[in-house]
Amino acid sequence: MFTYVFLQHYWWFIISVLGSTLVFLLFVQGGQGLLYTIGRTPTERNMIADTLGRKWELTFTTLVTFGGAFFASFPLFYSTSFGGAFYVWMLILFVFVIQAVSYEYRRKPNNFLGERTFNAFLVINGILGALLLGVAVGTFFFGANFVVDRGNLANLGGSMAISQWTTPWRGLEAVLDYRNLSLGLAVLFLSRVLGLQYFMNSIDDEIIYDRSRRHLVYNAVPFLVFFLVFLVSLLFADGRAVDPQTGVITIEKHKYLHNLLAMPYILTAMLFGIVSVLWSLLSGISGTGARKAIWFGGAGTVVTVLCLLLIAGWNNTSYYPSLADTQSSLTIYNSSSSEFTLKTMSVVSLLIPFVFAYIWYAWKALTKNRVTRAENEGGEDTH
């Protein structure tokens, strides 16, 4: 019923949906990075930790699901990036692990590290988690240092891996590319913007509301600057185009600009997403509808990131360009699972709408009662 090519495009769409949802849910990380900026007293910090603690598991679960879906649908990317860029992914994993530990133990009585230590862990996760994920996504467009030798598939008894990293930095070198770093910083400040909008929506306290609205300006400006640098760099960047018939990969100037022009529905959707984010910033800063700004910001984030990820893999584009060997670049054609595997997983993917429905239900249930100062002046977290 469905062709192999359709299934490959379909699963890149699923990956893009999960990735865009993850970027939105990074508002938890953004809020954590502002723990001491918005929370000036222990009670205020407890209020922030309380409201974020109701949502952090959604971010963590989406991150794991994103990685699992990538592994199942495009295993060559998983082995190349997760196996090659070892230091980056291990650092990302570490900062998310200390986040989970912090929410569990930060206010437990007699914890030997103390509440301040776990607060510091939350801040570290809030800054490095968003920054490193943004830098890692930047390599989807601007490439990484690896080579792929599919001849090693036949060497079942040997020790040679299919993919080899060509630098000793194991992915950390991506930070040296200003385009990757600009995306990482854009994601960091976007997460802080969304975190502030979430505070205004979920915390019933005028002091935190006014403080969050004031700091929205301080974080919106750098977000817009870094996102503009990334977007302009992307539209004028060289990309890798693949011939679907021969599998030959070539460098194409302005590839991502060409992708937007070739798929006007994606261009239209991305413009809508950008306008939605800008509207959320204006409404949040002005105070008009500030408590609902998170919905415009969240929807705009999901749509914009979804479109960016789609132009990274669709229209015969390499979604993971190799800087060491152009022909080693990964595409949805040369890195996917078998047709049988993708078809089988597609049946399971029909459950995804129910998963999102559950997330929506859980979101509404957990935020039915807004966080107040009175309930956080003592005792343990209520999340």
One Martini backbone bead per residue (centre of mass of N, CA, C, O) as a GRO file, in nm:
protein
  383
    1MET     BB    1   0.060   0.061  -0.024
    2PHE     BB    2   0.339   0.165   0.076
    3THR     BB    3   0.618   0.304   0.005
    4TYR     BB    4   0.939   0.338   0.092
    5VAL     BB    5   0.960   0.644   0.046
    6PHE     BB    6   0.716   0.723   0.213
    7LEU     BB    7   0.818   0.605   0.484
    8GLN     BB    8   1.068   0.785   0.505
    9HIS     BB    9   0.910   1.052   0.514
   10TYR     BB   10   0.723   0.986   0.747
   11TRP     BB   11   0.954   0.943   0.965
   12TRP     BB   12   1.066   1.227   0.943
   13PHE     BB   13   0.811   1.360   1.043
   14ILE     BB   14   0.804   1.227   1.323
   15ILE     BB   15   1.076   1.335   1.414
   16SER     BB   16   0.997   1.636   1.382
   17VAL     BB   17   0.768   1.638   1.586
   18LEU     BB   18   0.937   1.554   1.831
   19GLY     BB   19   1.150   1.781   1.811
   20SER     BB   20   0.951   2.025   1.834
   21THR     BB   21   0.833   1.942   2.107
   22LEU     BB   22   1.097   1.949   2.264
   23VAL     BB   23   1.160   2.250   2.231
   24PHE     BB   24   0.915   2.347   2.385
   25LEU     BB   25   0.974   2.176   2.657
   26LEU     BB   26   1.234   2.359   2.728
   27PHE     BB   27   1.097   2.551   2.935
   28VAL     BB   28   1.207   2.406   3.177
   29GLN     BB   29   1.500   2.485   3.137
   30GLY     BB   30   1.456   2.789   3.125
   31GLY     BB   31   1.339   2.812   3.413
   32GLN     BB   32   1.585   2.699   3.565
   33GLY     BB   33   1.788   2.925   3.470
   34LEU     BB   34   1.582   3.135   3.650
   35LEU     BB   35   1.570   3.067   3.953
   36TYR     BB   36   1.745   3.328   4.067
   37THR     BB   37   1.613   3.560   3.901
   38ILE     BB   38   1.304   3.514   3.995
   39GLY     BB   39   1.410   3.374   4.262
   40ARG     BB   40   1.483   3.553   4.564
   41THR     BB   41   1.351   3.332   4.738
   42PRO     BB   42   1.280   3.031   4.867
   43THR     BB   43   0.977   3.045   4.798
   44GLU     BB   44   1.009   3.125   4.497
   45ARG     BB   45   1.178   2.877   4.419
   46ASN     BB   46   0.959   2.671   4.498
   47MET     BB   47   0.749   2.766   4.296
   48ILE     BB   48   0.915   2.706   4.044
   49ALA     BB   49   0.974   2.405   4.103
   50ASP     BB   50   0.682   2.321   4.114
   51THR     BB   51   0.582   2.398   3.824
   52LEU     BB   52   0.816   2.239   3.678
   53GLY     BB   53   0.770   1.958   3.821
   54ARG     BB   54   0.499   1.902   3.647
   55LYS     BB   55   0.687   1.881   3.349
   56TRP     BB   56   0.973   1.741   3.321
   57GLU     BB   57   0.885   1.452   3.221
   58LEU     BB   58   0.798   1.534   2.935
   59THR     BB   59   1.078   1.608   2.832
   60PHE     BB   60   1.227   1.344   2.895
   61THR     BB   61   1.038   1.156   2.733
   62THR     BB   62   1.074   1.297   2.456
   63LEU     BB   63   1.377   1.252   2.434
   64VAL     BB   64   1.365   0.941   2.438
   65THR     BB   65   1.169   0.911   2.199
   66PHE     BB   66   1.344   1.050   1.991
   67GLY     BB   67   1.582   0.852   2.011
   68GLY     BB   68   1.419   0.590   1.956
   69ALA     BB   69   1.307   0.670   1.675
   70PHE     BB   70   1.580   0.706   1.541
   71PHE     BB   71   1.685   0.417   1.586
   72ALA     BB   72   1.447   0.269   1.430
   73SER     BB   73   1.448   0.446   1.149
   74PHE     BB   74   1.773   0.569   1.175
   75PRO     BB   75   2.042   0.387   1.261
   76LEU     BB   76   2.289   0.532   1.128
   77PHE     BB   77   2.266   0.788   1.289
   78TYR     BB   78   2.288   0.673   1.569
   79SER     BB   79   2.575   0.544   1.528
   80THR     BB   80   2.717   0.805   1.435
   81SER     BB   81   2.638   1.021   1.651
   82PHE     BB   82   2.624   0.864   1.927
   83GLY     BB   83   2.908   0.725   1.869
   84GLY     BB   84   3.082   0.980   1.781
   85ALA     BB   85   2.938   1.217   1.960
   86PHE     BB   86   2.997   1.131   2.265
   87TYR     BB   87   3.044   1.382   2.448
   88VAL     BB   88   2.782   1.533   2.393
   89TRP     BB   89   2.569   1.309   2.472
   90MET     BB   90   2.680   1.260   2.759
   91LEU     BB   91   2.635   1.548   2.858
   92ILE     BB   92   2.332   1.554   2.812
   93LEU     BB   93   2.266   1.312   2.990
   94PHE     BB   94   2.383   1.423   3.253
   95VAL     BB   95   2.200   1.684   3.282
   96PHE     BB   96   1.934   1.507   3.296
   97VAL     BB   97   1.999   1.338   3.543
   98ILE     BB   98   2.035   1.572   3.751
   99GLN     BB   99   1.748   1.665   3.724
  100ALA     BB  100   1.600   1.416   3.832
  101VAL     BB  101   1.743   1.415   4.109
  102SER     BB  102   1.658   1.699   4.203
  103TYR     BB  103   1.344   1.657   4.214
  104GLU     BB  104   1.367   1.424   4.426
  105TYR     BB  105   1.590   1.574   4.657
  106ARG     BB  106   1.596   1.891   4.723
  107ARG     BB  107   1.355   1.855   4.982
  108LYS     BB  108   1.475   1.646   5.137
  109PRO     BB  109   1.540   1.530   5.429
  110ASN     BB  110   1.878   1.505   5.487
  111ASN     BB  111   2.030   1.581   5.246
  112PHE     BB  112   2.377   1.580   5.181
  113LEU     BB  113   2.390   1.824   4.961
  114GLY     BB  114   2.157   2.005   4.942
  115GLU     BB  115   1.953   2.238   4.798
  116ARG     BB  116   2.166   2.413   4.646
  117THR     BB  117   2.285   2.189   4.473
  118PHE     BB  118   2.020   2.117   4.320
  119ASN     BB  119   1.979   2.398   4.207
  120ALA     BB  120   2.240   2.396   4.040
  121PHE     BB  121   2.159   2.157   3.862
  122LEU     BB  122   1.915   2.301   3.732
  123VAL     BB  123   2.078   2.528   3.601
  124ILE     BB  124   2.265   2.355   3.431
  125ASN     BB  125   2.040   2.220   3.270
  126GLY     BB  126   1.908   2.487   3.165
  127ILE     BB  127   2.164   2.563   2.993
  128LEU     BB  128   2.304   2.305   2.862
  129GLY     BB  129   2.064   2.150   2.749
  130ALA     BB  130   1.974   2.363   2.536
  131LEU     BB  131   2.244   2.431   2.400
  132LEU     BB  132   2.336   2.142   2.307
  133LEU     BB  133   2.085   2.071   2.142
  134GLY     BB  134   2.115   2.304   1.942
  135VAL     BB  135   2.395   2.226   1.835
  136ALA     BB  136   2.316   1.940   1.739
  137VAL     BB  137   2.101   2.040   1.531
  138GLY     BB  138   2.297   2.208   1.356
  139THR     BB  139   2.430   1.949   1.217
  140PHE     BB  140   2.190   1.895   1.019
  141PHE     BB  141   2.304   2.143   0.834
  142PHE     BB  142   2.644   2.180   0.889
  143GLY     BB  143   2.764   1.929   1.006
  144ALA     BB  144   3.010   1.655   1.032
  145ASN     BB  145   3.291   1.445   1.145
  146PHE     BB  146   3.255   1.188   0.907
  147VAL     BB  147   3.260   0.838   0.813
  148VAL     BB  148   3.135   0.591   0.572
  149ASP     BB  149   3.162   0.218   0.572
  150ARG     BB  150   2.969  -0.027   0.428
  151GLY     BB  151   3.182  -0.263   0.407
  152ASN     BB  152   3.163  -0.340   0.722
  153LEU     BB  153   2.904  -0.515   0.711
  154ALA     BB  154   3.072  -0.778   0.613
  155ASN     BB  155   3.250  -0.749   0.887
  156LEU     BB  156   3.139  -0.933   1.138
  157GLY     BB  157   3.430  -1.015   1.284
  158GLY     BB  158   3.511  -0.736   1.317
  159SER     BB  159   3.607  -0.396   1.453
  160MET     BB  160   3.480  -0.227   1.243
  161ALA     BB  161   3.305   0.045   1.188
  162ILE     BB  162   3.094   0.213   0.989
  163SER     BB  163   3.166   0.461   1.165
  164GLN     BB  164   3.387   0.757   1.164
  165TRP     BB  165   3.560   0.974   1.348
  166THR     BB  166   3.786   1.264   1.261
  167THR     BB  167   3.791   1.357   1.564
  168PRO     BB  168   3.883   1.386   1.911
  169TRP     BB  169   3.612   1.557   2.013
  170ARG     BB  170   3.334   1.419   1.971
  171GLY     BB  171   3.149   1.700   1.882
  172LEU     BB  172   3.266   1.965   2.022
  173GLU     BB  173   3.340   2.120   1.750
  174ALA     BB  174   3.055   2.245   1.691
  175VAL     BB  175   3.097   2.509   1.866
  176LEU     BB  176   3.299   2.651   1.649
  177ASP     BB  177   3.039   2.699   1.495
  178TYR     BB  178   2.848   2.977   1.471
  179ARG     BB  179   2.585   2.838   1.370
  180ASN     BB  180   2.549   2.636   1.596
  181LEU     BB  181   2.571   2.844   1.829
  182SER     BB  182   2.332   3.021   1.745
  183LEU     BB  183   2.122   2.798   1.783
  184GLY     BB  184   2.184   2.732   2.076
  185LEU     BB  185   2.120   3.023   2.180
  186ALA     BB  186   1.834   3.038   2.070
  187VAL     BB  187   1.725   2.799   2.237
  188LEU     BB  188   1.796   2.909   2.512
  189PHE     BB  189   1.627   3.180   2.495
  190LEU     BB  190   1.362   3.046   2.421
  191SER     BB  191   1.333   2.879   2.681
  192ARG     BB  192   1.320   3.135   2.861
  193VAL     BB  193   1.074   3.262   2.737
  194LEU     BB  194   0.883   3.020   2.791
  195GLY     BB  195   0.929   3.014   3.095
  196LEU     BB  196   0.812   3.295   3.154
  197GLN     BB  197   0.533   3.238   3.032
  198TYR     BB  198   0.471   3.006   3.226
  199PHE     BB  199   0.477   3.166   3.488
  200MET     BB  200   0.241   3.361   3.408
  201ASN     BB  201   0.035   3.112   3.388
  202SER     BB  202   0.106   2.921   3.673
  203ILE     BB  203   0.153   3.176   3.865
  204ASP     BB  204   0.002   3.321   4.164
  205ASP     BB  205   0.202   3.609   4.132
  206GLU     BB  206   0.287   3.936   4.101
  207ILE     BB  207   0.591   3.938   4.135
  208ILE     BB  208   0.660   3.716   3.926
  209TYR     BB  209   0.507   3.839   3.692
  210ASP     BB  210   0.664   4.110   3.670
  211ARG     BB  211   0.947   3.986   3.649
  212SER     BB  212   0.894   3.814   3.395
  213ARG     BB  213   0.811   4.045   3.204
  214ARG     BB  214   1.079   4.200   3.223
  215HIS     BB  215   1.268   3.950   3.131
  216LEU     BB  216   1.157   3.909   2.845
  217VAL     BB  217   1.328   4.123   2.707
  218TYR     BB  218   1.619   4.014   2.779
  219ASN     BB  219   1.555   3.737   2.606
  220ALA     BB  220   1.431   3.821   2.330
  221VAL     BB  221   1.662   3.970   2.193
  222PRO     BB  222   1.878   3.740   2.173
  223PHE     BB  223   1.698   3.544   2.028
  224LEU     BB  224   1.653   3.711   1.768
  225VAL     BB  225   1.948   3.740   1.692
  226PHE     BB  226   2.034   3.435   1.677
  227PHE     BB  227   1.810   3.346   1.483
  228LEU     BB  228   1.888   3.532   1.249
  229VAL     BB  229   2.170   3.424   1.207
  230PHE     BB  230   2.084   3.136   1.145
  231LEU     BB  231   1.881   3.186   0.911
  232VAL     BB  232   2.071   3.332   0.717
  233SER     BB  233   2.288   3.111   0.709
  234LEU     BB  234   2.099   2.890   0.598
  235LEU     BB  235   2.000   3.029   0.325
  236PHE     BB  236   2.331   3.055   0.238
  237ALA     BB  237   2.387   2.762   0.248
  238ASP     BB  238   2.530   2.471   0.197
  239GLY     BB  239   2.422   2.164   0.062
  240ARG     BB  240   2.299   1.825   0.038
  241ALA     BB  241   2.239   1.646  -0.253
  242VAL     BB  242   2.025   1.381  -0.372
  243ASP     BB  243   2.005   1.110  -0.584
  244PRO     BB  244   1.752   0.876  -0.577
  245GLN     BB  245   1.867   0.685  -0.803
  246THR     BB  246   2.198   0.681  -0.732
  247GLY     BB  247   2.300   0.829  -0.445
  248VAL     BB  248   2.431   1.086  -0.519
  249ILE     BB  249   2.631   1.340  -0.364
  250THR     BB  250   2.591   1.698  -0.356
  251ILE     BB  251   2.672   2.028  -0.374
  252GLU     BB  252   2.437   2.293  -0.279
  253LYS     BB  253   2.347   2.598  -0.323
  254HIS     BB  254   2.100   2.707  -0.130
  255LYS     BB  255   1.928   2.456  -0.041
  256TYR     BB  256   1.719   2.563   0.179
  257LEU     BB  257   1.593   2.775   0.001
  258HIS     BB  258   1.498   2.579  -0.216
  259ASN     BB  259   1.313   2.414  -0.033
  260LEU     BB  260   1.112   2.641   0.033
  261LEU     BB  261   1.036   2.700  -0.267
  262ALA     BB  262   0.949   2.393  -0.330
  263MET     BB  263   0.780   2.423  -0.035
  264PRO     BB  264   0.539   2.646   0.031
  265TYR     BB  265   0.393   2.516   0.278
  266ILE     BB  266   0.640   2.544   0.465
  267LEU     BB  267   0.686   2.845   0.440
  268THR     BB  268   0.409   2.930   0.549
  269ALA     BB  269   0.428   2.786   0.824
  270MET     BB  270   0.686   2.929   0.923
  271LEU     BB  271   0.572   3.215   0.920
  272PHE     BB  272   0.350   3.155   1.121
  273GLY     BB  273   0.536   3.071   1.356
  274ILE     BB  274   0.695   3.335   1.381
  275VAL     BB  275   0.450   3.520   1.433
  276SER     BB  276   0.357   3.374   1.690
  277VAL     BB  277   0.608   3.435   1.858
  278LEU     BB  278   0.599   3.744   1.830
  279TRP     BB  279   0.320   3.775   1.962
  280SER     BB  280   0.402   3.659   2.238
  281LEU     BB  281   0.606   3.882   2.300
  282LEU     BB  282   0.417   4.127   2.284
  283SER     BB  283   0.201   4.029   2.490
  284GLY     BB  284   0.399   3.985   2.727
  285ILE     BB  285   0.530   4.270   2.746
  286SER     BB  286   0.256   4.444   2.750
  287GLY     BB  287   0.019   4.246   2.905
  288THR     BB  288  -0.153   4.147   2.667
  289GLY     BB  289  -0.218   3.832   2.726
  290ALA     BB  290   0.026   3.704   2.897
  291ARG     BB  291  -0.102   3.430   3.011
  292LYS     BB  292  -0.126   3.328   2.685
  293ALA     BB  293   0.160   3.332   2.544
  294ILE     BB  294   0.247   3.027   2.555
  295TRP     BB  295   0.061   2.933   2.320
  296PHE     BB  296   0.189   3.097   2.093
  297GLY     BB  297   0.484   3.017   2.147
  298GLY     BB  298   0.446   2.709   2.129
  299ALA     BB  299   0.316   2.686   1.848
  300GLY     BB  300   0.540   2.839   1.694
  301THR     BB  301   0.771   2.651   1.769
  302VAL     BB  302   0.668   2.387   1.649
  303VAL     BB  303   0.629   2.484   1.355
  304THR     BB  304   0.914   2.595   1.297
  305VAL     BB  305   1.083   2.340   1.366
  306LEU     BB  306   0.939   2.150   1.178
  307CYS     BB  307   1.022   2.296   0.915
  308LEU     BB  308   1.328   2.280   0.954
  309LEU     BB  309   1.342   1.966   0.961
  310LEU     BB  310   1.213   1.913   0.684
  311ILE     BB  311   1.440   2.068   0.512
  312ALA     BB  312   1.667   1.862   0.610
  313GLY     BB  313   1.519   1.584   0.462
  314TRP     BB  314   1.375   1.690   0.233
  315ASN     BB  315   1.421   1.719  -0.101
  316ASN     BB  316   1.687   1.562  -0.131
  317THR     BB  317   1.832   1.574   0.166
  318SER     BB  318   2.085   1.607   0.388
  319TYR     BB  319   2.057   1.568   0.747
  320TYR     BB  320   2.386   1.464   0.761
  321PRO     BB  321   2.655   1.611   0.694
  322SER     BB  322   2.973   1.559   0.561
  323LEU     BB  323   3.296   1.710   0.608
  324ALA     BB  324   3.488   1.463   0.504
  325ASP     BB  325   3.248   1.312   0.317
  326THR     BB  326   2.999   1.354   0.105
  327GLN     BB  327   2.913   1.040   0.060
  328SER     BB  328   2.854   1.006   0.384
  329SER     BB  329   2.602   1.133   0.386
  330LEU     BB  330   2.287   1.157   0.534
  331THR     BB  331   1.979   1.002   0.448
  332ILE     BB  332   1.661   0.873   0.424
  333TYR     BB  333   1.773   0.643   0.228
  334ASN     BB  334   2.073   0.545   0.364
  335SER     BB  335   1.956   0.528   0.698
  336SER     BB  336   1.731   0.333   0.702
  337SER     BB  337   1.523   0.111   0.750
  338SER     BB  338   1.340  -0.121   0.660
  339GLU     BB  339   1.042  -0.163   0.516
  340PHE     BB  340   0.926  -0.351   0.732
  341THR     BB  341   0.992  -0.177   0.979
  342LEU     BB  342   0.844   0.084   0.895
  343LYS     BB  343   0.567  -0.048   0.860
  344THR     BB  344   0.535  -0.154   1.148
  345MET     BB  345   0.576   0.125   1.293
  346SER     BB  346   0.333   0.270   1.158
  347VAL     BB  347   0.120   0.128   1.325
  348VAL     BB  348   0.219   0.238   1.599
  349SER     BB  349   0.195   0.550   1.520
  350LEU     BB  350  -0.122   0.566   1.560
  351LEU     BB  351  -0.078   0.635   1.879
  352ILE     BB  352   0.024   0.930   1.894
  353PRO     BB  353  -0.239   1.097   1.932
  354PHE     BB  354  -0.291   0.970   2.214
  355VAL     BB  355  -0.037   1.080   2.347
  356PHE     BB  356  -0.106   1.382   2.305
  357ALA     BB  357  -0.373   1.367   2.459
  358TYR     BB  358  -0.244   1.294   2.728
  359ILE     BB  359  -0.063   1.540   2.757
  360TRP     BB  360  -0.296   1.742   2.761
  361TYR     BB  361  -0.441   1.625   3.005
  362ALA     BB  362  -0.203   1.644   3.204
  363TRP     BB  363  -0.160   1.945   3.180
  364LYS     BB  364  -0.442   2.035   3.280
  365ALA     BB  365  -0.435   1.883   3.552
  366LEU     BB  366  -0.159   2.014   3.666
  367THR     BB  367  -0.283   2.330   3.597
  368LYS     BB  368  -0.552   2.387   3.743
  369ASN     BB  369  -0.365   2.481   3.979
  370ARG     BB  370  -0.211   2.742   4.081
  371VAL     BB  371   0.064   2.866   4.205
  372THR     BB  372   0.144   2.951   4.545
  373ARG     BB  373   0.285   3.094   4.820
  374ALA     BB  374   0.149   2.939   5.059
  375GLU     BB  375   0.225   2.632   4.956
  376ASN     BB  376   0.567   2.725   4.971
  377GLU     BB  377   0.648   2.788   5.295
  378GLY     BB  378   0.665   2.467   5.317
  379GLY     BB  379   0.791   2.181   5.276
  380GLU     BB  380   0.731   1.994   5.011
  381ASP     BB  381   0.690   1.928   4.712
  382THR     BB  382   0.387   1.905   4.491
  383HIS     BB  383   0.467   1.731   4.217
   0.00000   0.00000   0.00000
